[in-house]
Amino acid sequence: MARVVVDVMLKPEILDPQGQAVANALPRLGVTDVSSVRIGRRIEIDFAGEPDLDRAREIADKLLANPVIEDFDIRVVQDAAEVA
């Protein structure tokens, strides 16, 4: 079994209010050296057999990400240690 990981993030020019809320809360935890935070999603797709990157890209483009406001990256991971 092969796993494909899709990371979906808002495009840099899109405001990220959730990321801003986290960044604004960090000083209350004593963290003062973080200048910005962006929040995204991680989706893991398990393929039976060899991973089909073209199919994964199609799934991400049509279902997992909104291409108007989000970008995505796809990568294959071979074992659980790479997933973390």
C-alpha positions in Angstrom: 0.0 0.0 0.0 1.3 3.5 -0.9 0.2 6.7 0.7 0.0 10.0 -1.0 -0.1 13.1 1.2 -1.9 16.3 0.0 -1.1 19.5 1.8 -3.7 22.3 1.1 -2.9 25.9 2.0 -4.5 29.2 1.3 -2.7 31.1 -1.4 -0.3 33.7 0.1 -2.4 36.6 -1.0 -5.6 35.2 0.8 -6.2 36.5 4.3 -5.9 33.7 6.9 -7.9 34.7 10.0 -7.4 31.4 11.7 -3.7 31.8 11.3 -3.8 35.4 12.5 -5.8 34.3 15.6 -3.1 31.7 16.5 -0.3 34.3 15.9 -2.0 36.8 18.1 -2.4 34.2 20.9 1.3 33.1 20.9 2.6 36.1 23.0 0.2 35.0 25.8 2.1 31.7 25.8 5.4 33.5 26.0 6.2 33.0 22.3 7.4 36.3 20.9 9.7 35.2 18.0 6.9 34.1 15.6 6.0 36.7 12.9 3.2 34.8 11.1 1.2 31.6 11.1 -0.7 30.0 8.2 -3.3 27.2 8.8 -3.8 24.5 6.2 -5.1 21.0 5.8 -3.4 17.6 5.4 -5.1 14.8 3.6 -3.7 11.2 3.3 -4.8 9.0 0.4 -4.0 5.3 0.6 -3.7 3.6 -2.8 -3.9 -0.2 -3.2 -0.7 -0.9 -5.0 1.4 1.8 -6.6 0.4 5.4 -6.0 -1.2 7.2 -8.9 0.0 10.8 -8.7 -2.0 11.9 -11.7 -5.2 10.6 -10.0 -4.2 12.1 -6.7 -3.6 15.5 -8.4 -7.1 15.2 -10.0 -8.7 14.4 -6.7 -6.9 17.4 -5.0 -7.8 19.8 -7.8 -11.5 18.8 -8.2 -12.4 17.8 -4.6 -9.9 18.6 -1.9 -8.8 22.2 -2.8 -10.5 25.3 -4.1 -8.1 26.4 -6.8 -9.3 29.9 -6.7 -8.1 30.5 -3.1 -5.9 27.4 -2.3 -2.7 25.8 -3.5 -1.8 22.2 -2.9 1.3 20.0 -2.8 1.4 16.2 -3.3 4.0 13.8 -2.2 4.3 10.1 -1.8 5.3 8.6 1.6 6.7 5.1 1.8 6.2 4.4 5.5 4.6 5.7 8.7 7.8 7.4 9.8 7.7 9.8 6.8 4.0 10.7 7.5 4.7 12.5 10.8 
